[in-house]
């Protein structure tokens, strides 16, 4: 399958009579949604069939739906109906491309998309409201209208059974000892593995050439530690 939407998007970088040809962005968006997404979005007969599939295959956590009490399925379907009737439209090619490539759930083999933007905001509302129906509707209204946008880890993971961390950033302070260096490198790796953003503060380490146990010019400084941290992250 050709990917003409990339070509159309790139045409934005070629000014026409000194003007940015913005119509190429709309054309790229249309081409992307009607080829890549339409042809690779897994379809279901109804919301119940979709939910049953997502739960049975460990994509969505059933307890989140069950937390809404009696007739929870009917309530969840109300949320989906509201989201799909809102009339959400992506306003640019890059917005749609970013969503489907980095946020939308996909099948385990990555061949098919399992959700649209509307599905993702419903699962966010259900997860964040934690069983409060009124709050779930309010959150859905804010999300679908894009007045509120959760941080990336939350928007990406909310509602998923196999999810990573909901927190954007972890800051790790490394003390000036081999024990602290080793322990915190492992912590950074484990946090990164489950989807957490990690920052490592190495400013506590002694400078290059500083003495160690009164031996002059013994310290190698922060660069060797930085290289170790970078190397481990590159291996993931």
Backbone as CSV, one residue per row, in Angstrom:
resi,resn,N_x,N_y,N_z,CA_x,CA_y,CA_z,C_x,C_y,C_z
1,UNK,0.844,-1.194,0.000,0.000,0.000,0.000,0.882,1.247,0.000
2,UNK,0.605,2.189,-0.903,1.366,3.421,-0.919,0.989,4.285,0.282
3,UNK,1.906,5.119,0.684,1.670,6.022,1.815,1.713,7.463,1.308
4,UNK,0.751,7.782,0.452,0.717,9.102,-0.158,0.520,10.212,0.867
5,UNK,-0.031,9.870,2.042,-0.254,10.902,3.051,1.051,11.515,3.529
6,UNK,2.150,10.756,3.519,3.442,11.322,3.887,3.899,12.342,2.840
7,UNK,3.690,11.997,1.577,4.076,12.919,0.492,3.273,14.207,0.597
8,UNK,1.958,14.061,0.807,1.098,15.241,0.922,1.507,16.104,2.112
9,UNK,1.826,15.456,3.226,2.239,16.205,4.408,3.544,16.951,4.159
10,UNK,4.462,16.315,3.447,5.740,16.959,3.149,5.585,18.157,2.219
11,UNK,4.510,18.171,1.428,4.286,19.297,0.525,4.041,20.600,1.275
12,UNK,3.706,20.492,2.564,3.555,21.697,3.383,4.849,22.498,3.452
13,UNK,5.980,21.824,3.266,7.283,22.477,3.388,7.719,23.175,2.107
14,UNK,6.867,23.123,1.089,7.194,23.761,-0.193,6.262,24.954,-0.392
15,UNK,6.715,26.182,-0.067,5.846,27.355,-0.188,5.385,27.578,-1.633
16,UNK,4.175,28.062,-1.759,3.624,28.420,-3.058,3.348,29.919,-3.042
17,UNK,4.108,30.636,-3.880,4.000,32.099,-3.935,4.145,32.719,-2.533
18,UNK,5.102,32.174,-1.774,5.396,32.705,-0.458,4.427,32.294,0.635
19,UNK,3.476,31.428,0.327,2.478,31.000,1.294,2.601,29.497,1.576
20,UNK,2.305,29.103,2.814,2.305,27.679,3.157,1.011,27.062,2.617
21,UNK,1.103,26.047,1.770,-0.101,25.429,1.183,-0.811,24.512,2.182
22,UNK,-1.591,25.098,3.077,-2.214,24.351,4.170,-3.193,23.289,3.691
23,UNK,-3.691,23.417,2.477,-4.658,22.428,1.993,-4.035,21.038,1.898
24,UNK,-2.705,20.965,1.779,-2.059,19.663,1.721,-2.205,18.916,3.041
25,UNK,-2.268,19.653,4.143,-2.455,19.007,5.445,-3.811,18.319,5.508
26,UNK,-4.857,18.985,5.042,-6.195,18.392,5.024,-6.244,17.182,4.092
27,UNK,-5.557,17.283,2.978,-5.520,16.165,2.035,-4.768,14.975,2.631
28,UNK,-3.675,15.253,3.336,-2.911,14.184,3.996,-3.757,13.508,5.060
29,UNK,-4.488,14.306,5.838,-5.360,13.768,6.877,-6.426,12.868,6.283
30,UNK,-7.078,13.345,5.231,-8.132,12.553,4.574,-7.559,11.241,4.041
31,UNK,-6.407,11.310,3.387,-5.786,10.122,2.810,-5.402,9.119,3.892
32,UNK,-4.868,9.620,4.998,-4.444,8.755,6.104,-5.624,8.029,6.735
33,UNK,-6.690,8.767,7.042,-7.851,8.166,7.699,-8.573,7.181,6.782
34,UNK,-8.560,7.448,5.501,-9.331,6.616,4.571,-8.536,5.492,3.936
35,UNK,-7.262,5.422,4.228,-6.466,4.281,3.733,-5.891,3.508,4.916
36,UNK,-4.937,4.110,5.600,-4.259,3.424,6.708,-5.232,3.031,7.818
37,UNK,-6.053,3.962,8.289,-6.902,3.685,9.446,-8.137,2.881,9.044
38,UNK,-8.844,3.301,8.057,-10.062,2.608,7.645,-9.794,1.151,7.303
39,UNK,-8.682,0.880,6.665,-8.355,-0.482,6.237,-7.781,-1.353,7.353
40,UNK,-7.363,-0.736,8.444,-6.688,-1.502,9.496,-7.318,-1.349,10.874
41,UNK,-8.511,-0.781,10.926,-9.228,-0.633,12.196,-10.155,-1.832,12.380
42,UNK,-9.945,-2.583,13.456,-10.769,-3.766,13.710,-12.199,-3.331,14.020
43,UNK,-13.157,-3.903,13.308,-14.553,-3.506,13.470,-15.313,-4.514,14.336
44,UNK,-16.365,-4.013,14.982,-17.220,-4.839,15.839,-18.678,-4.501,15.532
45,UNK,-19.552,-5.475,15.779,-20.971,-5.271,15.472,-21.607,-4.224,16.377
46,UNK,-21.145,-4.148,17.625,-21.697,-3.192,18.576,-20.721,-3.004,19.737
47,UNK,-21.078,-2.100,20.659,-20.192,-1.792,21.788,-19.995,-3.008,22.680
48,UNK,-21.054,-3.775,22.907,-20.917,-4.971,23.744,-19.899,-5.939,23.158
49,UNK,-19.962,-6.146,21.849,-19.013,-7.055,21.198,-17.589,-6.532,21.337
50,UNK,-17.435,-5.221,21.214,-16.107,-4.619,21.349,-15.570,-4.802,22.764
51,UNK,-16.404,-4.495,23.762,-15.973,-4.638,25.152,-15.647,-6.082,25.488
52,UNK,-16.491,-7.009,25.030,-16.247,-8.431,25.297,-14.904,-8.877,24.726
53,UNK,-14.605,-8.407,23.515,-13.341,-8.767,22.874,-12.154,-8.185,23.640
54,UNK,-12.243,-6.904,23.985,-11.131,-6.236,24.664,-10.868,-6.833,26.038
55,UNK,-11.931,-7.220,26.731,-11.776,-7.824,28.059,-11.240,-9.246,27.945
56,UNK,-11.806,-10.027,27.034,-11.405,-11.429,26.882,-9.941,-11.571,26.476
57,UNK,-9.437,-10.594,25.727,-8.057,-10.674,25.244,-7.094,-9.802,26.060
58,UNK,-7.534,-9.424,27.261,-6.668,-8.714,28.215,-6.183,-7.353,27.725
59,UNK,-7.025,-6.679,26.950,-6.683,-5.318,26.544,-7.228,-4.297,27.545
60,UNK,-8.445,-4.541,28.051,-9.110,-3.614,28.954,-9.393,-4.318,30.281
61,UNK,-9.277,-3.573,31.372,-9.510,-4.143,32.698,-11.006,-4.129,33.023
62,UNK,-11.580,-5.314,33.193,-13.021,-5.431,33.408,-13.468,-4.759,34.698
63,UNK,-12.618,-4.753,35.711,-12.999,-4.183,37.005,-13.313,-2.695,36.903
64,UNK,-12.727,-2.012,35.924,-13.012,-0.585,35.745,-14.466,-0.386,35.336
65,UNK,-14.965,-1.243,34.467,-16.369,-1.178,34.060,-17.274,-1.604,35.205
66,UNK,-16.891,-2.678,35.882,-17.714,-3.195,36.983,-17.814,-2.206,38.146
67,UNK,-16.856,-1.295,38.271,-16.870,-0.352,39.389,-18.059,0.613,39.309
68,UNK,-18.748,0.637,38.181,-19.903,1.534,38.032,-21.210,0.876,38.450
69,UNK,-21.112,-0.262,39.115,-22.262,-0.852,39.793,-23.292,-1.482,38.881
70,UNK,-24.518,-1.500,39.360,-25.616,-2.158,38.647,-25.817,-1.526,37.267
71,UNK,-26.024,-2.392,36.285,-26.218,-1.947,34.890,-25.036,-1.123,34.386
72,UNK,-23.844,-1.518,34.793,-22.656,-0.766,34.400,-22.452,-0.773,32.879
73,UNK,-22.774,-1.884,32.234,-22.612,-1.962,30.783,-23.496,-0.918,30.083
74,UNK,-24.723,-0.769,30.558,-25.633,0.210,29.958,-25.075,1.624,30.126
75,UNK,-24.506,1.904,31.285,-23.923,3.222,31.526,-22.727,3.458,30.601
76,UNK,-21.878,2.441,30.481,-20.698,2.574,29.618,-21.126,2.811,28.174
77,UNK,-22.167,2.144,27.731,-22.662,2.352,26.364,-23.190,3.772,26.175
78,UNK,-23.765,4.351,27.232,-24.184,5.759,27.165,-22.986,6.667,26.910
79,UNK,-21.878,6.373,27.582,-20.668,7.169,27.377,-20.167,7.052,25.941
80,UNK,-20.149,5.832,25.424,-19.701,5.635,24.043,-20.626,6.361,23.067
81,UNK,-21.928,6.269,23.300,-22.882,6.953,22.418,-22.632,8.457,22.426
82,UNK,-22.411,9.003,23.614,-22.153,10.441,23.723,-20.880,10.814,22.956
83,UNK,-19.824,10.019,23.146,-18.544,10.318,22.504,-18.662,10.272,20.987
84,UNK,-19.309,9.233,20.465,-19.404,9.087,19.016,-20.384,10.065,18.385
85,UNK,-21.348,10.537,19.136,-22.299,11.512,18.609,-21.798,12.948,18.732
86,UNK,-20.685,13.140,19.431,-20.141,14.485,19.619,-19.646,15.078,18.298
87,UNK,-19.152,14.212,17.425,-18.662,14.688,16.133,-17.214,15.136,16.141
88,UNK,-16.401,14.482,16.946,-14.976,14.830,17.000,-14.315,14.599,15.643
89,UNK,-13.460,15.552,15.245,-12.676,15.421,14.018,-11.237,15.865,14.301
90,UNK,-10.287,15.089,13.818,-8.897,15.534,13.892,-8.729,16.765,13.010
91,UNK,-7.972,17.729,13.502,-7.802,18.980,12.767,-6.548,19.017,11.905
92,UNK,-5.679,18.036,12.065,-4.469,18.000,11.251,-4.002,16.561,11.080
93,UNK,-3.207,16.355,10.051,-2.650,15.028,9.789,-1.781,14.562,10.946
94,UNK,-0.910,15.448,11.453,0.020,15.043,12.501,-0.713,14.674,13.780
95,UNK,-1.847,15.323,14.070,-2.623,14.973,15.263,-3.140,13.547,15.148
96,UNK,-3.710,13.203,13.996,-4.231,11.850,13.796,-3.100,10.831,13.787
97,UNK,-2.017,11.149,13.113,-0.894,10.221,13.017,-0.292,9.955,14.396
98,UNK,-0.152,11.020,15.186,0.382,10.882,16.543,-0.516,9.991,17.386
99,UNK,-1.829,10.213,17.312,-2.746,9.418,18.129,-2.679,7.941,17.774
100,UNK,-2.837,7.614,16.503,-2.925,6.205,16.127,-1.599,5.465,16.264
101,UNK,-0.494,6.177,16.166,0.798,5.508,16.273,1.311,5.394,17.700
102,UNK,0.878,6.298,18.590,1.454,6.279,19.935,0.439,6.094,21.054
103,UNK,-0.840,6.283,20.787,-1.826,6.203,21.861,-2.857,5.095,21.670
104,UNK,-3.319,4.890,20.467,-4.389,3.932,20.225,-3.931,2.503,20.506
105,UNK,-4.804,1.716,21.133,-4.492,0.298,21.345,-4.437,-0.418,20.016
106,UNK,-3.519,-1.378,19.929,-3.389,-2.203,18.739,-3.423,-3.668,19.152
107,UNK,-3.705,-4.535,18.204,-3.645,-5.964,18.474,-2.206,-6.339,18.819
108,UNK,-2.040,-7.470,19.458,-0.708,-7.866,19.920,0.307,-7.985,18.790
109,UNK,-0.162,-8.318,17.601,0.754,-8.421,16.454,0.945,-7.073,15.759
110,UNK,0.299,-6.029,16.282,0.407,-4.649,15.794,-0.166,-4.452,14.383
111,UNK,-0.957,-5.407,13.913,-1.511,-5.297,12.564,-2.773,-4.447,12.501
112,UNK,-3.527,-4.401,13.615,-4.814,-3.707,13.583,-4.945,-2.740,14.758
113,UNK,-5.629,-1.634,14.490,-5.971,-0.680,15.546,-7.253,-1.148,16.221
114,UNK,-7.304,-0.990,17.544,-8.460,-1.458,18.308,-9.344,-0.326,18.814
115,UNK,-8.900,0.907,18.665,-9.713,2.002,19.176,-9.480,3.288,18.402
116,UNK,-10.534,4.101,18.382,-10.474,5.461,17.869,-10.219,6.417,19.030
117,UNK,-10.124,7.702,18.701,-9.962,8.715,19.735,-11.119,8.662,20.724
118,UNK,-12.344,8.464,20.216,-13.511,8.405,21.092,-13.402,7.287,22.113
119,UNK,-12.907,6.128,21.701,-12.742,5.003,22.621,-11.731,5.324,23.716
120,UNK,-10.627,5.949,23.317,-9.570,6.258,24.294,-10.064,7.246,25.345
121,UNK,-10.851,8.258,24.922,-11.320,9.223,25.913,-12.365,8.597,26.838
122,UNK,-13.169,7.662,26.317,-14.136,6.978,27.188,-13.409,6.169,28.245
123,UNK,-12.391,5.428,27.860,-11.660,4.617,28.834,-10.910,5.499,29.838
124,UNK,-10.450,6.671,29.406,-9.840,7.612,30.339,-10.862,8.105,31.346
125,UNK,-12.042,8.472,30.858,-13.088,8.979,31.751,-13.501,7.918,32.762
126,UNK,-13.668,6.685,32.299,-14.063,5.595,33.196,-13.001,5.339,34.257
127,UNK,-11.764,5.331,33.847,-10.679,5.040,34.788,-10.512,6.169,35.803
128,UNK,-10.502,7.409,35.338,-10.226,8.536,36.213,-11.389,8.831,37.163
129,UNK,-12.622,8.550,36.730,-13.779,8.808,37.591,-13.936,7.756,38.672
130,UNK,-13.341,6.577,38.484,-13.273,5.546,39.526,-14.645,5.189,40.100
131,UNK,-15.622,4.948,39.215,-16.939,4.505,39.666,-17.953,5.615,39.876
132,UNK,-17.552,6.867,39.745,-18.455,8.010,39.922,-19.056,8.367,38.556
133,UNK,-20.327,8.042,38.357,-20.962,8.222,37.052,-21.022,9.692,36.637
134,UNK,-21.379,10.556,37.562,-21.473,11.978,37.238,-20.116,12.531,36.826
135,UNK,-19.087,12.158,37.563,-17.738,12.614,37.237,-17.277,12.048,35.902
136,UNK,-17.627,10.796,35.616,-17.235,10.177,34.347,-17.791,10.965,33.170
137,UNK,-19.057,11.397,33.253,-19.662,12.178,32.177,-18.981,13.542,32.050
138,UNK,-18.684,14.170,33.177,-18.025,15.470,33.140,-16.634,15.361,32.516
139,UNK,-15.903,14.327,32.913,-14.574,14.111,32.341,-14.648,13.837,30.846
140,UNK,-15.635,13.045,30.451,-15.791,12.739,29.030,-16.054,14.009,28.223
141,UNK,-16.910,14.879,28.747,-17.201,16.136,28.053,-15.934,16.980,27.886
142,UNK,-15.118,17.034,28.935,-13.888,17.818,28.867,-12.880,17.195,27.907
143,UNK,-12.804,15.878,27.907,-11.835,15.180,27.065,-12.210,15.238,25.589
144,UNK,-13.473,14.962,25.277,-13.882,14.893,23.869,-13.873,16.269,23.225
145,UNK,-14.086,17.309,24.051,-14.041,18.678,23.531,-12.617,19.221,23.522
146,UNK,-11.685,18.462,24.098,-10.265,18.802,24.199,-10.018,20.053,25.048
147,UNK,-10.922,20.295,25.979,-10.662,21.332,26.982,-9.698,20.814,28.045
148,UNK,-9.632,19.492,28.166,-8.721,18.864,29.127,-7.991,17.726,28.441
149,UNK,-6.685,17.688,28.621,-5.877,16.614,28.050,-4.943,16.065,29.117
150,UNK,-5.124,14.804,29.547,-4.220,14.220,30.553,-2.797,14.134,30.033
151,UNK,-1.868,14.021,30.950,-0.472,13.797,30.568,-0.363,12.498,29.782
152,UNK,0.661,12.409,28.955,0.813,11.270,28.045,0.693,9.904,28.728
153,UNK,1.394,9.639,29.853,1.276,8.296,30.448,-0.145,7.961,30.887
154,UNK,-0.898,8.965,31.349,-2.277,8.726,31.766,-3.159,8.454,30.559
155,UNK,-3.101,9.327,29.571,-3.946,9.168,28.384,-3.647,7.860,27.663
156,UNK,-2.393,7.473,27.640,-1.977,6.242,26.968,-2.432,4.993,27.704
157,UNK,-2.350,5.003,29.038,-2.514,3.773,29.809,-3.870,3.590,30.482
158,UNK,-4.625,4.653,30.672,-5.869,4.569,31.436,-6.823,3.524,30.863
159,UNK,-7.262,2.623,31.735,-8.215,1.596,31.341,-7.595,0.315,30.831
160,UNK,-6.342,0.353,30.443,-5.708,-0.832,29.880,-5.340,-1.821,30.984
161,UNK,-5.489,-3.099,30.685,-5.124,-4.116,31.668,-3.613,-4.264,31.759
162,UNK,-2.944,-4.217,30.633,-1.485,-4.307,30.604,-0.936,-2.901,30.392
163,UNK,-0.875,-2.154,31.476,-0.508,-0.756,31.344,0.795,-0.459,32.071
164,UNK,1.387,0.649,31.679,2.579,1.135,32.356,2.213,2.133,33.424
165,UNK,3.189,2.932,33.827,2.976,3.925,34.867,2.102,5.074,34.368
166,UNK,1.366,5.698,35.286,0.521,6.838,34.946,1.244,8.166,35.178
167,UNK,2.482,8.112,35.618,3.219,9.311,35.995,4.199,9.681,34.889
168,UNK,4.280,10.974,34.593,5.137,11.421,33.500,6.619,11.308,33.842
169,UNK,7.006,11.780,35.017,8.435,11.908,35.304,8.804,11.429,36.703
170,UNK,9.932,10.748,36.781,10.552,10.383,38.045,11.956,10.991,38.063
171,UNK,12.304,11.660,39.141,13.646,12.221,39.278,14.423,11.406,40.299
172,UNK,15.557,10.877,39.879,16.389,10.039,40.731,17.661,10.797,41.093
173,UNK,17.904,10.948,42.396,19.133,11.577,42.883,20.158,10.497,43.197
174,UNK,21.322,10.613,42.586,22.392,9.639,42.799,23.414,10.216,43.765
175,UNK,23.674,9.491,44.857,24.691,9.930,45.818,26.085,9.510,45.358
176,UNK,27.075,10.055,45.996,28.463,9.837,45.587,29.022,8.551,46.193
177,UNK,28.463,7.425,45.740,28.981,6.122,46.176,28.631,5.089,45.112
178,UNK,29.431,4.037,45.028,29.172,2.980,44.048,27.845,2.285,44.324
179,UNK,27.508,2.136,45.605,26.244,1.496,45.971,25.061,2.304,45.433
180,UNK,25.108,3.615,45.632,24.025,4.471,45.154,23.968,4.486,43.630
181,UNK,25.097,4.536,42.981,25.133,4.533,41.512,24.485,3.264,40.964
182,UNK,24.896,2.102,41.488,24.338,0.836,41.013,22.855,0.715,41.287
183,UNK,22.432,1.087,42.496,21.027,0.971,42.890,20.138,1.874,42.027
184,UNK,20.595,3.101,41.782,19.766,4.047,41.057,19.742,3.791,39.549
185,UNK,20.799,3.233,39.012,20.760,2.821,37.605,19.712,1.730,37.421
186,UNK,19.665,0.779,38.347,18.644,-0.276,38.289,17.237,0.311,38.436
187,UNK,17.073,1.285,39.343,15.761,1.922,39.519,15.316,2.621,38.248
188,UNK,16.261,3.304,37.588,15.932,3.999,36.341,15.482,3.017,35.266
189,UNK,16.167,1.879,35.192,15.804,0.867,34.197,14.417,0.290,34.467
190,UNK,14.124,-0.008,35.739,12.834,-0.595,36.071,11.695,0.390,35.827
191,UNK,11.897,1.655,36.148,10.872,2.675,35.906,10.641,2.862,34.418
192,UNK,11.708,2.883,33.657,11.582,3.034,32.205,10.865,1.843,31.591
193,UNK,11.140,0.641,32.123,10.528,-0.581,31.587,9.014,-0.548,31.697
194,UNK,8.481,0.078,32.751,7.034,0.116,32.933,6.438,1.455,32.485
195,UNK,7.180,2.182,31.669,6.616,3.354,31.017,6.805,4.673,31.720
196,UNK,7.606,4.734,32.757,7.826,5.998,33.451,8.920,6.811,32.785
197,UNK,8.726,8.137,32.749,9.792,9.006,32.274,10.797,9.212,33.405
198,UNK,12.070,9.140,33.082,13.102,9.130,34.129,14.126,10.233,33.892
199,UNK,14.425,10.977,34.960,15.536,11.913,34.952,16.518,11.505,36.039
200,UNK,17.802,11.509,35.725,18.829,11.084,36.673,19.721,12.272,37.012
201,UNK,19.731,12.669,38.279,20.549,13.787,38.744,21.900,13.271,39.227
202,UNK,22.946,13.631,38.501,24.301,13.167,38.833,25.149,14.272,39.458
203,UNK,24.519,15.378,39.840,25.289,16.532,40.314,25.955,16.292,41.658
204,UNK,25.537,15.243,42.383,26.171,14.940,43.671,27.496,14.190,43.527
205,UNK,27.772,13.673,42.343,29.021,12.924,42.151,30.212,13.877,42.113
206,UNK,31.308,13.428,42.685,32.506,14.291,42.745,33.092,14.505,41.358
207,UNK,33.770,15.596,41.184,34.294,15.993,39.882,35.484,15.128,39.468
208,UNK,35.790,15.156,38.181,36.955,14.456,37.649,38.231,14.939,38.350
209,UNK,39.037,14.003,38.778,40.293,14.346,39.436,40.197,14.538,40.926
210,UNK,38.992,14.458,41.493,38.849,14.604,42.950,39.447,13.390,43.651
211,UNK,39.892,13.578,44.894,40.481,12.440,45.630,39.416,11.454,46.105
212,UNK,39.777,10.185,46.190,38.933,9.144,46.772,39.759,8.458,47.856
213,UNK,39.234,8.487,49.086,39.966,7.932,50.231,41.373,8.513,50.307
214,UNK,41.452,9.827,50.101,42.685,10.615,50.207,43.692,10.325,49.100
215,UNK,43.270,9.543,48.093,44.167,9.280,46.958,43.884,10.334,45.890
216,UNK,44.869,11.118,45.534,44.685,12.235,44.615,44.346,11.758,43.206
217,UNK,43.560,12.588,42.519,43.250,12.380,41.094,42.634,11.012,40.818
218,UNK,41.802,10.521,41.739,41.257,9.163,41.604,39.886,9.124,40.932
219,UNK,39.113,10.185,41.072,37.737,10.166,40.548,37.690,10.370,39.042
220,UNK,36.814,9.602,38.403,36.626,9.734,36.954,35.511,10.717,36.608
221,UNK,34.808,11.240,37.620,33.751,12.214,37.365,32.444,11.580,36.909
222,UNK,31.574,12.410,36.336,30.217,11.956,35.992,30.129,11.281,34.626
223,UNK,31.060,11.550,33.732,30.922,11.044,32.359,30.837,9.518,32.273
224,UNK,31.675,8.749,32.983,31.535,7.292,32.907,30.158,6.804,33.364
225,UNK,29.600,7.447,34.395,28.263,7.055,34.871,27.210,7.405,33.821
226,UNK,27.350,8.580,33.215,26.416,8.990,32.158,26.438,7.992,30.999
227,UNK,27.618,7.514,30.644,27.739,6.552,29.548,27.075,5.220,29.901
228,UNK,27.205,4.801,31.164,26.558,3.556,31.605,25.041,3.690,31.521
229,UNK,24.510,4.805,32.045,23.062,5.035,32.012,22.564,5.064,30.578
230,UNK,23.246,5.807,29.733,22.841,5.907,28.332,22.901,4.543,27.649
231,UNK,23.934,3.773,27.926,24.073,2.452,27.303,22.961,1.507,27.661
232,UNK,22.551,1.505,28.941,21.468,0.625,29.368,20.146,1.007,28.697
233,UNK,19.875,2.323,28.592,18.624,2.744,27.979,18.592,2.410,26.494
234,UNK,19.728,2.480,25.841,19.795,2.142,24.421,19.542,0.657,24.174
235,UNK,19.826,-0.183,25.168,19.640,-1.623,25.027,18.186,-2.040,25.156
236,UNK,17.317,-1.161,25.665,15.914,-1.550,25.916,15.163,-1.716,24.608
